[in-house]
Amino acid sequence: MKKFLTWFIRLFTNRRTWVRQIVVASLASTTAWLIGDSLVYKGGLVAAIVCALSIRISLYKSVREGLGQIVGTAIGAGVALLTVHYFSFGPVAIGTTVLLCSVVARGLRLGEVASVNVPVTALIVIGPGISGSTAEHRLLSTLIGAAVAIVFSYFSHANTPAGRTVNQIARLGKRSAELISLMSQGVAAGFTQKQAGSWLAKARLLVEEIPNLRSQAIEARRYAKWSPLAEVDEAESLYIQGVAIEHMVVQVRSMARTLFDSTLDSNRKEIIDKQIAAALSATGNAIFEKLQLLQSESFDKQIDNIAKNLRLAADKFTEEIIANADNLPRTQFVRCISLVSHMKIIANSLDESSPALHSVSTPGEPTSVKVIGMSPITRIGKLGQVMQGAIRTFLRR
């Protein structure tokens, strides 16, 4: 019994964010039930269900998706009520509701989650026993549930979108620095193909974290544009830092790939391994130093020094490669020079001096996590224009 209690306590203490979200969602649904039941006749259940479907870990996402879900549900339920009026509640009404709500959710670009939630909510609205008065009550309950979800979403995560972005940048940067340090130690001690393969596999896992970081940075950026609680300049700076981390992680993977490829070269010589290890060590230390300065007041000046020192280490490594050029196979010489190139790109990412960070726009977040980029009303207007054009084209045939 004692072991079970210990395990149960650790289950929650080790997942504080997860537990917080569950508790907030439970409290929000309970609150929606109480408010809905007190303001609308038998409106508690619908309000609680809509609240549970609408609550997010971000106030920004909850507002955007909540409003979009309300609009989508209202449109879908409105047409579905007409269907129920003519065909009564049954397969035709259900099929029409799901079809229409799914099309509206896609047309408004509410995202994958809302594309499911909107039809579900509309089905709740037009459920058995529907009439003019009950439809009005259920729509009002939907509004109450979405409103409560928006309020409680503010408390569902301890950090703001900017804070979550900082945490992801720090975590991904730390893991990258640790991997480079591990690679440095392995090269200095004499590494095998198995070790290099392990480094490459870990580097690939780091690259897979990039979409999450980018999505979070974009969310912080958009949140700052409308929330008085966030600073636009800070969000823009974090976005650039996120792109810089992305570039850096890609270089780390390329370094790991270069080391792995070198183990396949039967002509490879170990005379340059100590210099490679020193270069990798300097790179890892530079990343660690930047992470320690993220909250520093003299951030810019010290970062410039860190990037400058890394460039000097890259130049020193270049001189050592050239000094041993006559004793190195051509393929090994080229691989060593590529490591220098990766080091300098990482240095440019550390002080954010590369034009690639500022002059090249990064595509928006993936469709799977995308929230609507314009207001639902604007989307409805554009959707109506498209439908009118399609009808006119059809009638001309």
N, C-alpha and C positions, 0 to 999 in steps of 0.2 A: 504493500500500500504506500509506503514511504517513497519507494522508487517511482511509483506511478505519479504521486503528487509532485515529485521533483521534475519528472519529465513534463507534466502538464504545465507547471510554472515556467519552465524553460521554453516551452512551445510558444508562450505568449511574450516573455521577456526578450527572446531572440528575434521576435518579429513585431517590434513596437509599431512600425508604420502600418503594417498589415492589420494589427489589432485595432489601432486607432480608427482606421477606415471602416472596419466592421462595426465598431461601437457607434461611430458617428452615423453610419447608415441606419443602424437600428433605432437610434434616438430620433433621427429625421423621419423615418417611416412612422414611428409612434406619434410624433408631433403632428405629422400630416393627417393621421387617423383622427386625432383629437380635434384638430381644427376643422377638418372636413366634416366630421360627424356633428359638430356643433353649429356649423354654418349652413350645411346642405343636408337635406333629408336623405339619410342612408348614403352619405357621400364619403364616409371614412375609408371604406375599403378601396374605392377607386383612387382616392387621394394618396393612400399609403402605397399602392402598387405603382402609380406614376412616379412618386417620390423615389422609390427604390430603383426604378428604371432610369431616372434622370440624374441621380446624384453622381458626381465625379470627384476626382482627387484635386481638381483645380476649379477655383471660382470662375476663371475665364471660360474654361470649357463648359462648365455647367450653365453659365449665362447664355453662351452662344448656342450650345446644343439644346438647352432647355427651351429657349425661345423658338428655335427651329422646330423642335419637337411639337410645341404647342401649335404653331402654324400648320405644320404638316398634318397633325392629328385633326385639327379643326377642318381643314380642307377635305381630308379623307372621310372623316365622320359625317361631314355635311352631305357629301354625295352619297355616302352609304345610307344615310337616313332616308334619302329619296328612294334608294333601291329597296330599303325595307318597306317604305310606304307602298310601293307598287308590287313588290314580290313577297313581302313579309320576311321575317327572319328565317333564313335557311341557307342552303349551299350557294345560291346566286348572290345573296347579300354578302356572305363571308368572302366568296371569291372576288367580288367586285371591290370590297373594302381592302383586302390584302393587296390586290393588284394596284389599285389607285394610290394607296399610301406608300407602297414601295416605289412607284414611279415618282411621286412627289418628293420623297426623301432623297432619292437619287438626283432629281432635278435641282433640289436645293443644296445638294452636296453636304448633307448632314453627317456623313461618315458611315462606316460599317455598322457601328452600334445602333445609331438612330434608325438606320434602314430596317432594323429588326424591331426596335422599340416602338416606332410610330405605328406600324400595322397592329402590334399587340395592344397598344393603348386604344386605338380606334375600335378594335373588336370589343374591348371592355366597355367603351362608350355605347356601342350599338347592341349590347348583349341582349339576352332574352328579356322580355317584358318591356321593350323599348316603346316610348311614346314621346310626344312633344315635350311634356314636362320632365320626364326622366332623362331625356336626351340633354335638356338644358342643365339639369342637375349634374349629370355626369361630366359634361364639358366644364362646368364650374369646378367640379372636384379635380379635374385634370389640371386646371390653372392653379389650384391650391397646392396640389402635389408638386408641380414643377417649381412653384415659388418657394416652397419649403426646401426643396432640394438645392436650389440656388443659394439660399441662406446658409444651409448646413455645409455646403461644399467648401465654404471658407475655412471651416474647422477640420476638414477631413485630412489635412496634411499639416505637419508642424511648420514646414518651410514654405516660403513664397515661391512662385515659379523661378525667380532669380536665385533664391537660395538653393533650390533643387538643381539648377544649372551649375552653380558653383560646386556643389557636392559631386556631380557627375564629372565635371572637369577635373577635380582633384583626384577622384577615384581612378579615372582612366589614365591620368598623367602618372599617378603613383604606380599603377600596374605596369605601365610602359617603362618607367625608370627601373623598376625592379627586374623586369625581363632583360633590359640591356645590361644591368649589373650582373645578372646571372650569366649572360652570354660572355661578358668580359672575363669573369672568373673561369668559365669553362674553356675559353680560348687560351688563357694563360696557363692552365693546367694540362692542356692537350685534349682536344675534344674529338668525339667520335661522330659518326653519321647518325647514330641513334639520338645522341644529345642534340645535335643540330636539328633533327626532325622534331624533337620535343619543343625546341625554341620556336620553330616555324609554326607548329600547331597552336602554341600559346599566342603567338602574334596574330594568327588568323582569328582567334577568339576575340582579341582586342578590336580588330577591324569590325567584327559583327556588332560591337557596342556603339559604333558611330551613328547609325540611324536613330537610336534612342537619345543620344546626346543632341543631335541636330534637332529632333522634334521638340525636346525640352527647351533648347535655346530659342527656337522660333516661338514657342508658347510664351516664354518670358518676354520676348520682344513685342508680341501682340498684346499681352497683358498690360505692359507699360504704356501702350498708346491710349488706353481708355481708363486705366485705373489711377486715381489720385494717390494711391498708396505706393506706387512704383515710380522709379525714375527712368526716363527714356534713355538718357546717356549711359546709365549703368547697364541697361538691357542690351543696348547696341554694343557696348564694350564686351559684355559676356558672349554675345553672338560671335564676335570676331575671335575671342579666345577659344570658343568652341570649334570654329573652323580651323584655327591654328593647331589645336589638339588633334583634329581629324588629319591634317597634313602630317603631323608628327607621327601619329600611329601608323600611317601608311609607310613612312620611311623606316620605322622600326620593323615592320613586316618585310620590307625589301632587304634590310640588313640581315634579318634571319634567313631569308631565302638565299642571299649571297653566301652566307656561311654554310648553309646546307649544300649548295651547289659545289662549294670548294671541296667538300668531303668526297665528291664523286670524281674529282680530278686526281688521277693517279700520279700526275707530275707535280702536284702541289708540294711546296717546300715549307718547312716550319720556321725558317729564319726570320720571318716577318710577323710571326704570331704574337710576340710580346708587344710589338708596336700596335698591332690591331687591338689587343686587350687594353692597352693604355688609352687608345682612341675611344673605344667603347665605354671605358670607365669614365672618361671625361664627359661623354655624352650623357650617361646616366646621372652623374653628379649635377650637371647643368639643369636637367629636368627637375631633380629633387630640389635644387636651390630655388628654382622658379616657384614651385609649389609652396615652399615655405614663405615666399614673399607675396602671395596672392592678396593678403590682407594688410600688407605694409603700406605706410604713408609715402615712403620714398620708392615706391614700386618701380616707376619708369626708369629712374636713374640706375638702380641696382640691376634691373633686368638687362639694360644696355651693357653693363659690365659682364654679366653672365654670358650673354650672347657673344660678346667680343672675345672672351676667354675661350669659348668653344670654337670660334673661328680660328683663333691662334693655335689651338690644339689640332684643328684640321690641317692648317698650314704646316705645322710641325710633322704631322703624319705624312703629308704629301712629300716633304723633303726626305723623310726616311724611306719612303717607297722608291723615290727616284734614286737615292743612294744605293739601294739594293736592286735596281732595275736589271742590271746585267746578270744577276743570279736568280732572277724570278722568271718562270715561264710566262709567256705573253698573256695567257688567259688569267693567270693569277694576278699579274700586274693590273689588268683591266678591272678585275673584281675589287682590288684594293682601292683603285681610283674611284670606283663607284661608291665605296664606303665613305670616302671623303665627300663626295657629292651629297650623300644622305646626311652627313653631319652638318654640312652648311645649310641645307634646307631646314633641318631641325633648328639650327641657330636663328634662321630667318623667321621661323615660327615662334621661337621663344620671345623675341623682341617685336614680333608682329610687323616686321619691316618689308615682308615680301608683297609685291603688288598683287600676287595671286590671292591674297587674303582680302584686299579692299576693292580691287578693280574688276574682279570676276564675280558675278552674282551666282549664288548657290541656289539650285532649284528648291522649291518649297518642300514641305514635309511629305512623306509618302501618303498615298491616298487612304491607306488603311487607318491612319490616325488623323486624317485631315478634318478640320472643322470648317464651317462655312466661312468664306472669305468676304462675303458682303451680307447685308441684312436680308432676312427672309422676305421682306416686302419687295426689295429690289429683285430678288430671285424670282418671286411670283410674277412680277411684271415681265421679266425676260422670258419666263416659261410661257406666259400667256401669248406673247408676241410670236414665239416659236410655233405654238399650237395654231394660232391664226394663220400663219404663213403656210403651215402644212395643210390646213383645211382648204385654203384658197388654191393651192397647187393641185389638191385632189379634185376640187370642183371644176377646174379648167380642163381636166382630161376628158 
